[in-house]
C-alpha cells in the first residue's frame, strides 16, 4: 500500500477534539475506501462502515429525520459512509448528523466529487473539512 501524504492530516482531523465532519472526495479507484479503513483502524471508539452502493443503506438514509438517525449515531463513535453520493438528499442527512449528533464523528466519501459537492456544499457550510484524493 502506498503511504499518502494526506493520511496524517486526515487522521489528525479525525482524532481532533474539536472535530468536523470529514469528506474524502476523488475519482474511483484512488484508494478512498482503503485510506478511510486504515485511518479508522486507529480510532479507539465504536465504528460502523456503511456503503452507499448497498440499496438497503440508500433506503435507510434517504429523507430521514433525527429520530431515525438517533439509534445509528448514538450507538457509534464513528460512522463511515462510503460512496455517499449514491444516497438521495445526502447533504441534508449529513447536516442533521452534524447538527444533532456532534459527539459522533462522521466520514463521508464520494467518487463523484461533482455530484457529492453539489449535494453537500450549502447544507454543510462550516460543518465539514474536505480532503481530495488523486490518483498516484
N, CA, C and O atoms as a DFTB+ gen file, in Angstrom:
544 C
 N C O
     1  1       0.847      -1.171       0.000
     2  2       0.000       0.000       0.000
     3  2       0.895       1.238       0.000
     4  3       1.915       1.280       0.688
     5  1       0.507       2.229      -0.769
     6  2       1.260       3.471      -0.878
     7  2       0.857       4.391       0.272
     8  3      -0.329       4.621       0.512
     9  1       1.857       4.912       0.976
    10  2       1.562       5.880       2.049
    11  2       1.266       7.225       1.403
    12  3       2.089       7.767       0.665
    13  1       0.100       7.751       1.683
    14  2      -0.335       9.021       1.107
    15  2       0.008      10.171       2.042
    16  3      -0.065      10.032       3.263
    17  1       0.383      11.306       1.463
    18  2       0.666      12.499       2.261
    19  2      -0.578      12.957       3.017
    20  3      -0.479      13.539       4.098
    21  1      -1.713      12.698       2.456
    22  2      -2.980      13.133       3.039
    23  2      -3.313      12.368       4.332
    24  3      -4.090      12.848       5.157
    25  1      -2.724      11.189       4.500
    26  2      -3.100      10.308       5.606
    27  2      -2.908      10.956       6.980
    28  3      -3.793      10.862       7.830
    29  1      -1.783      11.601       7.205
    30  2      -1.510      12.209       8.515
    31  2      -2.513      13.318       8.829
    32  3      -3.038      13.388       9.940
    33  1      -2.776      14.175       7.861
    34  2      -3.728      15.277       8.078
    35  2      -5.138      14.738       8.297
    36  3      -5.880      15.251       9.135
    37  1      -5.502      13.713       7.548
    38  2      -6.833      13.118       7.678
    39  2      -6.992      12.509       9.071
    40  3      -8.010      12.713       9.733
    41  1      -5.980      11.763       9.509
    42  2      -6.010      11.141      10.837
    43  2      -6.073      12.200      11.929
    44  3      -6.843      12.073      12.881
    45  1      -5.269      13.235      11.791
    46  2      -5.252      14.321      12.777
    47  2      -6.629      14.973      12.899
    48  3      -7.091      15.251      14.005
    49  1      -7.274      15.212      11.777
    50  2      -8.614      15.810      11.793
    51  2      -9.644      14.872      12.407
    52  3     -10.537      15.319      13.127
    53  1      -9.529      13.587      12.134
    54  2     -10.469      12.617      12.695
    55  2     -10.358      12.570      14.215
    56  3     -11.368      12.522      14.917
    57  1      -9.138      12.584      14.711
    58  2      -8.910      12.427      16.144
    59  2      -8.974      13.736      16.926
    60  3      -8.928      13.724      18.156
    61  1      -9.079      14.856      16.230
    62  2      -9.108      16.161      16.897
    63  2     -10.303      16.276      17.839
    64  3     -11.394      15.790      17.540
    65  1     -10.084      16.917      18.964
    66  2     -11.165      17.096      19.933
    67  2     -12.280      17.964      19.354
    68  3     -13.461      17.679      19.549
    69  1     -11.902      19.007      18.651
    70  2     -12.870      19.907      18.023
    71  2     -13.027      19.504      16.549
    72  3     -12.640      20.240      15.641
    73  1     -13.596      18.331      16.344
    74  2     -13.659      17.742      15.006
    75  2     -14.860      18.243      14.211
    76  3     -15.876      18.653      14.772
    77  1     -14.711      18.198      12.893
    78  2     -15.818      18.455      11.978
    79  2     -16.037      17.183      11.174
    80  3     -15.232      16.254      11.227
    81  1     -17.127      17.154      10.434
    82  2     -17.376      16.048       9.530
    83  2     -16.266      16.029       8.489
    84  3     -15.857      17.079       7.995
    85  1     -15.780      14.842       8.155
    86  2     -14.717      14.717       7.167
    87  2     -15.284      14.193       5.863
    88  3     -16.020      13.206       5.842
    89  1     -14.935      14.859       4.779
    90  2     -15.326      14.416       3.448
    91  2     -14.065      14.066       2.685
    92  3     -13.114      14.846       2.639
    93  1     -14.066      12.890       2.088
    94  2     -12.952      12.449       1.263
    95  2     -13.487      12.241      -0.145
    96  3     -14.281      11.335      -0.397
    97  1     -13.042      13.091      -1.054
    98  2     -13.548      13.086      -2.423
    99  2     -12.442      12.712      -3.393
   100  3     -11.268      12.996      -3.155
   101  1     -12.823      12.076      -4.481
   102  2     -11.856      11.740      -5.517
   103  2     -12.425      10.739      -6.496
   104  3     -13.475      10.143      -6.254
   105  1     -11.719      10.554      -7.617
   106  2     -12.181       9.605      -8.630
   107  2     -12.222       8.175      -8.091
   108  3     -11.615       7.860      -7.067
   109  1     -12.939       7.333      -8.796
   110  2     -12.993       5.908      -8.443
   111  2     -11.599       5.301      -8.494
   112  3     -10.737       5.717      -9.269
   113  1     -11.411       4.306      -7.641
   114  2     -10.183       3.509      -7.622
   115  2      -8.931       4.308      -7.254
   116  3      -7.835       3.983      -7.710
   117  1      -9.085       5.350      -6.432
   118  2      -7.910       6.104      -5.999
   119  2      -7.481       5.731      -4.584
   120  3      -6.471       6.236      -4.092
   121  1      -8.231       4.858      -3.926
   122  2      -7.846       4.402      -2.595
   123  2      -8.596       5.063      -1.452
   124  3      -8.136       5.019      -0.311
   125  1      -9.734       5.672      -1.732
   126  2     -10.506       6.345      -0.684
   127  2     -10.945       5.362       0.405
   128  3     -10.748       5.619       1.592
   129  1     -11.526       4.263       0.008
   130  2     -12.008       3.281       0.980
   131  2     -10.845       2.700       1.770
   132  3     -10.943       2.535       2.986
   133  1      -9.756       2.391       1.097
   134  2      -8.576       1.847       1.768
   135  2      -8.045       2.833       2.798
   136  3      -7.736       2.446       3.926
   137  1      -7.936       4.097       2.422
   138  2      -7.441       5.123       3.341
   139  2      -8.363       5.274       4.548
   140  3      -7.897       5.341       5.686
   141  1      -9.649       5.327       4.303
   142  2     -10.608       5.502       5.395
   143  2     -10.562       4.314       6.347
   144  3     -10.589       4.501       7.563
   145  1     -10.496       3.119       5.826
   146  2     -10.429       1.927       6.686
   147  2      -9.135       1.904       7.503
   148  3      -9.141       1.523       8.674
   149  1      -8.038       2.311       6.886
   150  2      -6.753       2.341       7.588
   151  2      -6.784       3.356       8.725
   152  3      -6.347       3.063       9.838
   153  1      -7.292       4.529       8.448
   154  2      -7.379       5.578       9.469
   155  2      -8.365       5.167      10.564
   156  3      -8.100       5.388      11.746
   157  1      -9.483       4.581      10.189
   158  2     -10.497       4.163      11.165
   159  2      -9.955       3.083      12.100
   160  3     -10.376       2.998      13.253
   161  1      -9.035       2.267      11.618
   162  2      -8.447       1.219      12.451
   163  2      -7.665       1.818      13.624
   164  3      -7.452       1.144      14.633
   165  1      -7.243       3.059      13.500
   166  2      -6.508       3.739      14.572
   167  2      -7.457       4.388      15.585
   168  3      -7.022       4.870      16.631
   169  1      -8.730       4.396      15.273
   170  2      -9.741       5.018      16.127
   171  2     -10.150       4.022      17.202
   172  3     -10.456       2.870      16.895
   173  1     -10.158       4.453      18.454
   174  2     -10.396       3.511      19.551
   175  2     -11.874       3.296      19.891
   176  3     -12.203       2.359      20.618
   177  1     -12.758       4.137      19.384
   178  2     -14.175       4.012      19.721
   179  2     -14.917       3.019      18.839
   180  3     -14.324       2.347      17.995
   181  1     -16.216       2.941      19.051
   182  2     -17.073       2.061      18.243
   183  2     -17.284       2.702      16.877
   184  3     -17.578       3.893      16.774
   185  1     -17.132       1.897      15.837
   186  2     -17.300       2.449      14.491
   187  2     -18.191       1.550      13.646
   188  3     -18.320       0.350      13.889
   189  1     -18.797       2.173      12.651
   190  2     -19.679       1.461      11.728
   191  2     -19.377       1.933      10.319
   192  3     -19.290       3.133      10.060
   193  1     -19.218       0.977       9.408
   194  2     -18.970       1.266       7.999
   195  2     -20.241       0.956       7.219
   196  3     -20.780      -0.146       7.317
   197  1     -20.723       1.931       6.442
   198  2     -21.877       1.737       5.564
   199  2     -21.496       2.165       4.154
   200  3     -20.749       3.126       3.969
   201  1     -22.009       1.451       3.165
   202  2     -21.718       1.782       1.774
   203  2     -22.979       2.242       1.054
   204  3     -24.016       1.580       1.099
   205  1     -22.870       3.387       0.390
   206  2     -23.974       3.895      -0.415
   207  2     -24.256       3.032      -1.630
   208  3     -25.273       3.220      -2.298
   209  1     -23.376       2.091      -1.928
   210  2     -23.637       1.142      -3.015
   211  2     -24.708       0.128      -2.620
   212  3     -25.334      -0.484      -3.486
   213  1     -24.919      -0.050      -1.325
   214  2     -25.886      -1.014      -0.806
   215  2     -27.289      -0.395      -0.840
   216  3     -27.519       0.639      -0.214
   217  1     -28.227      -1.016      -1.566
   218  2     -29.584      -0.462      -1.663
   219  2     -30.274      -0.297      -0.306
   220  3     -31.057       0.634      -0.120
   221  1     -29.992      -1.187       0.634
   222  2     -30.592      -1.082       1.965
   223  2     -30.110       0.180       2.678
   224  3     -30.891       0.874       3.328
   225  1     -28.832       0.464       2.550
   226  2     -28.266       1.677       3.155
   227  2     -28.874       2.913       2.499
   228  3     -29.240       3.868       3.183
   229  1     -28.979       2.890       1.177
   230  2     -29.574       4.040       0.472
   231  2     -30.992       4.295       0.959
   232  3     -31.365       5.442       1.205
   233  1     -31.780       3.247       1.099
   234  2     -33.161       3.387       1.569
   235  2     -33.194       3.914       3.000
   236  3     -33.989       4.794       3.330
   237  1     -32.328       3.369       3.839
   238  2     -32.321       3.738       5.259
   239  2     -31.909       5.192       5.492
   240  3     -32.335       5.802       6.473
   241  1     -31.082       5.755       4.600
   242  2     -30.550       7.100       4.821
   243  2     -31.137       8.167       3.899
   244  3     -30.689       9.313       3.924
   245  1     -32.119       7.812       3.095
   246  2     -32.749       8.790       2.205
   247  2     -33.927       9.450       2.906
   248  3     -34.831       8.775       3.398
   249  1     -33.905      10.778       2.945
   250  2     -35.003      11.565       3.523
   251  2     -35.382      11.113       4.930
   252  3     -36.554      10.875       5.225
   253  1     -34.371      10.997       5.795
   254  2     -34.625      10.549       7.164
   255  2     -34.640      11.731       8.123
   256  3     -34.087      12.795       7.845
   257  1     -35.286      11.512       9.249
   258  2     -35.339      12.527      10.294
   259  2     -34.386      12.200      11.425
   260  3     -33.714      11.168      11.421
   261  1     -34.343      13.089      12.381
   262  2     -33.430      12.959      13.515
   263  2     -33.671      11.664      14.280
   264  3     -32.719      10.964      14.625
   265  1     -34.930      11.338      14.548
   266  2     -35.227      10.137      15.336
   267  2     -34.825       8.859      14.610
   268  3     -34.478       7.870      15.255
   269  1     -34.864       8.862      13.292
   270  2     -34.417       7.691      12.531
   271  2     -32.901       7.544      12.595
   272  3     -32.376       6.432      12.548
   273  1     -32.205       8.668      12.701
   274  2     -30.741       8.643      12.764
   275  2     -30.218       8.325      14.165
   276  3     -29.113       7.805      14.317
   277  1     -31.008       8.635      15.174
   278  2     -30.551       8.520      16.558
   279  2     -29.945       7.149      16.907
   280  3     -28.830       7.115      17.428
   281  1     -30.618       6.026      16.649
   282  2     -30.030       4.735      17.037
   283  2     -28.697       4.461      16.327
   284  3     -27.775       3.893      16.911
   285  1     -28.617       4.864      15.095
   286  2     -27.413       4.636      14.293
   287  2     -26.235       5.444      14.824
   288  3     -25.124       4.927      14.939
   289  1     -26.475       6.699      15.145
   290  2     -25.386       7.587      15.551
   291  2     -25.062       7.517      17.037
   292  3     -23.904       7.678      17.420
   293  1     -26.043       7.283      17.865
   294  2     -25.751       7.190      19.296
   295  2     -25.071       5.877      19.662
   296  3     -24.423       5.794      20.706
   297  1     -25.202       4.863      18.835
   298  2     -24.570       3.572      19.103
   299  2     -23.119       3.524      18.632
   300  3     -22.409       2.557      18.908
   301  1     -22.674       4.561      17.922
   302  2     -21.328       4.556      17.354
   303  2     -20.620       5.874      17.618
   304  3     -21.243       6.932      17.698
   305  1     -19.303       5.782      17.752
   306  2     -18.478       6.977      17.917
   307  2     -17.984       7.486      16.570
   308  3     -17.615       8.652      16.429
   309  1     -17.982       6.594      15.585
   310  2     -17.526       6.934      14.235
   311  2     -18.426       6.241      13.224
   312  3     -18.630       5.028      13.286
   313  1     -18.958       7.016      12.300
   314  2     -19.751       6.471      11.196
   315  2     -19.017       6.775       9.903
   316  3     -18.707       7.929       9.609
   317  1     -18.741       5.737       9.137
   318  2     -18.107       5.889       7.826
   319  2     -19.168       5.616       6.780
   320  3     -19.776       4.546       6.755
   321  1     -19.382       6.584       5.926
   322  2     -20.386       6.475       4.872
   323  2     -19.672       6.549       3.527
   324  3     -19.381       7.632       3.021
   325  1     -19.399       5.392       2.966
   326  2     -18.665       5.281       1.708
   327  2     -19.634       5.444       0.533
   328  3     -20.787       5.019       0.611
   329  1     -19.168       6.051      -0.538
   330  2     -19.989       6.291      -1.736
   331  2     -21.271       7.056      -1.386
   332  3     -22.366       6.699      -1.820
   333  1     -21.106       8.103      -0.601
   334  2     -22.247       8.878      -0.099
   335  2     -23.064       9.521      -1.209
   336  3     -24.261       9.754      -1.041
   337  1     -22.432       9.810      -2.341
   338  2     -23.158      10.484      -3.432
   339  2     -24.292       9.628      -3.984
   340  3     -25.163      10.136      -4.691
   341  1     -24.290       8.349      -3.672
   342  2     -25.342       7.449      -4.157
   343  2     -26.653       7.596      -3.371
   344  3     -27.687       7.072      -3.784
   345  1     -26.606       8.305      -2.247
   346  2     -27.771       8.437      -1.372
   347  2     -28.494       9.751      -1.675
   348  3     -27.907      10.830      -1.590
   349  1     -29.751       9.644      -2.022
   350  2     -30.565      10.804      -2.377
   351  2     -30.645      11.794      -1.210
   352  3     -30.889      11.397      -0.071
   353  1     -30.444      13.065      -1.495
   354  2     -30.507      14.137      -0.487
   355  2     -29.544      13.933       0.675
   356  3     -29.857      14.272       1.816
   357  1     -28.368      13.376       0.381
   358  2     -27.405      13.083       1.445
   359  2     -26.941      14.347       2.157
   360  3     -26.587      14.291       3.334
   361  1     -26.935      15.481       1.473
   362  2     -26.494      16.724       2.103
   363  2     -27.304      17.077       3.338
   364  3     -26.742      17.450       4.368
   365  1     -28.615      16.961       3.240
   366  2     -29.489      17.266       4.377
   367  2     -29.299      16.236       5.483
   368  3     -29.289      16.589       6.662
   369  1     -29.149      14.969       5.115
   370  2     -28.927      13.916       6.111
   371  2     -27.624      14.163       6.865
   372  3     -27.582      14.036       8.089
   373  1     -26.562      14.514       6.141
   374  2     -25.277      14.801       6.786
   375  2     -25.379      16.036       7.682
   376  3     -24.761      16.081       8.746
   377  1     -26.144      17.023       7.267
   378  2     -26.348      18.228       8.088
   379  2     -27.030      17.862       9.406
   380  3     -26.626      18.332      10.470
   381  1     -28.060      17.027       9.334
   382  2     -28.735      16.576      10.553
   383  2     -27.764      15.840      11.470
   384  3     -27.778      16.034      12.686
   385  1     -26.922      14.995      10.879
   386  2     -25.928      14.268      11.672
   387  2     -24.996      15.243      12.391
   388  3     -24.745      15.108      13.588
   389  1     -24.489      16.222      11.651
   390  2     -23.541      17.190      12.223
   391  2     -24.192      18.047      13.306
   392  3     -23.582      18.310      14.342
   393  1     -25.416      18.479      13.070
   394  2     -26.086      19.393      14.000
   395  2     -26.617      18.715      15.259
   396  3     -26.577      19.303      16.340
   397  1     -27.111      17.494      15.133
   398  2     -27.807      16.854      16.249
   399  2     -27.014      15.757      16.948
   400  3     -27.404      15.298      18.021
   401  1     -25.910      15.336      16.352
   402  2     -25.093      14.282      16.954
   403  2     -23.616      14.683      16.906
   404  3     -22.803      13.995      16.288
   405  1     -23.274      15.792      17.555
   406  2     -21.914      16.328      17.438
   407  2     -20.834      15.437      18.051
   408  3     -19.654      15.602      17.739
   409  1     -21.212      14.505      18.909
   410  2     -20.215      13.625      19.519
   411  2     -19.830      12.460      18.625
   412  3     -18.822      11.798      18.873
   413  1     -20.613      12.203      17.594
   414  2     -20.293      11.126      16.660
   415  2     -19.510      11.698      15.495
   416  3     -19.950      12.637      14.832
   417  1     -18.358      11.127      15.260
   418  2     -17.546      11.557      14.121
   419  2     -18.108      10.893      12.865
   420  3     -18.506       9.729      12.892
   421  1     -18.136      11.639      11.779
   422  2     -18.664      11.117      10.519
   423  2     -17.645      11.359       9.419
   424  3     -17.120      12.462       9.262
   425  1     -17.378      10.298       8.660
   426  2     -16.556      10.391       7.452
   427  2     -17.455      10.002       6.291
   428  3     -18.094       8.951       6.325
   429  1     -17.509      10.833       5.274
   430  2     -18.257      10.510       4.055
   431  2     -17.285      10.545       2.888
   432  3     -16.488      11.474       2.755
   433  1     -17.360       9.521       2.039
   434  2     -16.530       9.502       0.840
   435  2     -17.422       9.573      -0.382
   436  3     -18.594       9.198      -0.343
   437  1     -16.845      10.059      -1.464
   438  2     -17.588      10.117      -2.714
   439  2     -16.660      10.021      -3.899
   440  3     -15.646      10.717      -3.962
   441  1     -16.999       9.164      -4.834
   442  2     -16.161       9.016      -6.019
   443  2     -16.555       9.998      -7.102
   444  3     -15.793      10.243      -8.037
   445  1     -17.729      10.551      -6.977
   446  2     -18.151      11.555      -7.938
   447  2     -18.121      12.897      -7.220
   448  3     -19.137      13.356      -6.698
   449  1     -16.954      13.517      -7.199
   450  2     -16.764      14.752      -6.433
   451  2     -17.793      15.805      -6.795
   452  3     -18.333      16.479      -5.917
   453  1     -18.065      15.948      -8.070
   454  2     -19.011      16.966      -8.510
   455  2     -20.404      16.671      -7.970
   456  3     -21.080      17.565      -7.460
   457  1     -20.835      15.414      -8.084
   458  2     -22.177      15.043      -7.616
   459  2     -22.299      15.230      -6.109
   460  3     -23.291      15.781      -5.633
   461  1     -21.311      14.781      -5.362
   462  2     -21.379      14.900      -3.909
   463  2     -21.256      16.356      -3.485
   464  3     -21.988      16.807      -2.605
   465  1     -20.342      17.094      -4.098
   466  2     -20.166      18.509      -3.747
   467  2     -21.442      19.299      -3.974
   468  3     -21.788      20.161      -3.167
   469  1     -22.138      19.019      -5.053
   470  2     -23.393      19.724      -5.334
   471  2     -24.448      19.452      -4.266
   472  3     -25.263      20.324      -3.963
   473  1     -24.438      18.252      -3.695
   474  2     -25.438      17.894      -2.689
   475  2     -25.100      18.429      -1.301
   476  3     -25.997      18.646      -0.487
   477  1     -23.807      18.643      -1.024
   478  2     -23.418      18.941       0.354
   479  2     -22.910      20.344       0.614
   480  3     -22.921      20.785       1.764
   481  1     -22.471      21.056      -0.394
   482  2     -21.810      22.336      -0.136
   483  2     -22.646      23.292       0.697
   484  3     -22.167      23.794       1.713
   485  1     -23.865      23.555       0.300
   486  2     -24.688      24.508       1.049
   487  2     -25.116      23.960       2.408
   488  3     -24.968      24.666       3.405
   489  1     -25.643      22.730       2.498
   490  2     -26.071      22.250       3.815
   491  2     -24.930      22.117       4.828
   492  3     -25.159      22.261       6.029
   493  1     -23.707      21.846       4.362
   494  2     -22.619      21.579       5.302
   495  2     -21.637      22.733       5.469
   496  3     -20.547      22.539       6.008
   497  1     -21.997      23.906       5.025
   498  2     -21.110      25.055       5.179
   499  2     -20.721      25.209       6.647
   500  3     -21.585      25.299       7.520
   501  1     -19.414      25.240       6.912
   502  2     -18.903      25.390       8.268
   503  2     -18.943      24.136       9.109
   504  3     -18.538      24.169      10.271
   505  1     -19.419      23.030       8.561
   506  2     -19.567      21.791       9.325
   507  2     -18.626      20.693       8.858
   508  3     -18.617      19.607       9.438
   509  1     -17.841      20.949       7.830
   510  2     -17.054      19.883       7.214
   511  2     -15.620      20.325       6.948
   512  3     -15.319      21.512       6.819
   513  1     -14.750      19.321       6.873
   514  2     -13.391      19.506       6.379
   515  2     -13.273      18.578       5.179
   516  3     -13.533      17.380       5.284
   517  1     -12.884      19.131       4.050
   518  2     -12.814      18.372       2.795
   519  2     -11.386      17.991       2.457
   520  3     -10.461      18.792       2.590
   521  1     -11.226      16.757       2.020
   522  2      -9.952      16.263       1.510
   523  2     -10.198      15.717       0.111
   524  3     -11.254      15.148      -0.164
   525  1      -9.220      15.891      -0.769
   526  2      -9.312      15.373      -2.137
   527  2      -8.175      14.389      -2.358
   528  3      -7.007      14.701      -2.122
   529  1      -8.535      13.199      -2.815
   530  2      -7.554      12.151      -3.086
   531  2      -7.437      11.990      -4.590
   532  3      -8.438      11.822      -5.287
   533  1      -6.218      12.042      -5.080
   534  2      -5.972      11.963      -6.518
   535  2      -5.237      10.673      -6.846
   536  3      -4.597      10.088      -5.972
   537  1      -5.321      10.220      -8.098
   538  2      -4.607       9.002      -8.492
   539  2      -3.099       9.167      -8.290
   540  3      -2.554      10.267      -8.390
   541  1      -2.452       8.052      -8.006
   542  2      -0.993       8.065      -7.807
   543  2      -0.306       8.151      -9.146
   544  3       0.923       8.175      -9.208
